[in-house]
Amino acid sequence: MNEDTFISHLIELRDRLLRALIAVGIVFLCLFPFASDLYDLLASPMMRALPEGTKMIATGVVAPFLIPVKVALMVAFTVALPYVLYQAWAFVAPGLYVNEKRLVIPLVVASTVLFFVGVAFCYFFVFGIVFDFVNRIAPRSITVAPDIENYLNFTLTMFLAFGVTFEVPIAVLILVRMGVVTIRQLRDVRPYFIVGAFVVAAIVTPPDVLSQLLLAIPMCLLYEIGIIAAQLFGKARPGQDNPVPEEAEMQRESDAKP
C-alpha cells in the first residue's frame, strides 16, 4: 500500500514537472524569434553608459547565437513562472494543513512579487548608476567594449543577488512565525545583520563601493520592513495551534454526520 502511494506520488511529480517544462518550452518557442531583441533590451543599460557608437564584442564563435538564446530561455522561464509555481503548489497542497495552505499562498505570491521587484530595481536603477560610474572613471587610454557572455553572466548574478535580497522580509516573517526567533532578538542582532549585509554585498557585487552600497542599504531597509511585517503578521491566529490536515478535517466531519 505504501509502495503504491509512493509510486503514485512519483508519477504525479513527473507529470507536473513535465507540464511545467512544456509551458516553459511553449513560451520559449514564442520568444525565440525575438531573442536578439531581448538581448538588446537586456544590454540597453550598458549601451546607454558607453560612448556613442561603441558596441559590445563576442569572443566566442557561436556566442552571438547562444547568448541571445539563453536570454530568451531565461525570459521564458520568468513568464511561465506563475504556472510553474502552481504545479509545485498543486503537488504539495494535499499534504499541508489547512492553516498552512492559508499561509503558503500569500507567502508564495509575496515572495515572487518581491523577487521581481528586486530584479526591476537592479535593472532600472542600479545598472544605470553602476555602468555610468564605471565608464566615467575608466582611463581615457582604453576602449570599453564588454563581451556579451561576460555581460550576461554579470547581469544574471546581479539579478539573483537583488532578487534574493528583496526576500529578506519574507524570511524574517517566516522565522518569527515558526518561532525560531522573536522580534526582540531580531532587534538585538540588528548591528550584526548590518555588518553581514555589507559583507555579502562585497562578495556578490563587483569590486566597487557604489554597487556594494546599492545592495547593502536596501538589504538593511528590507530587514526593518521584515521586523514591521513580523509585528503585524508574525503571530498565528487563535485556533491554529493544533492544525488539522484538510483531508482529516473532512473525514472527521463526515464521521460526525448521522
Order of alpha helices (4+ residues) and beta strands (2+ residues): alpha-alpha-alpha-alpha-alpha-alpha-alpha-alpha-alpha-alpha-alpha
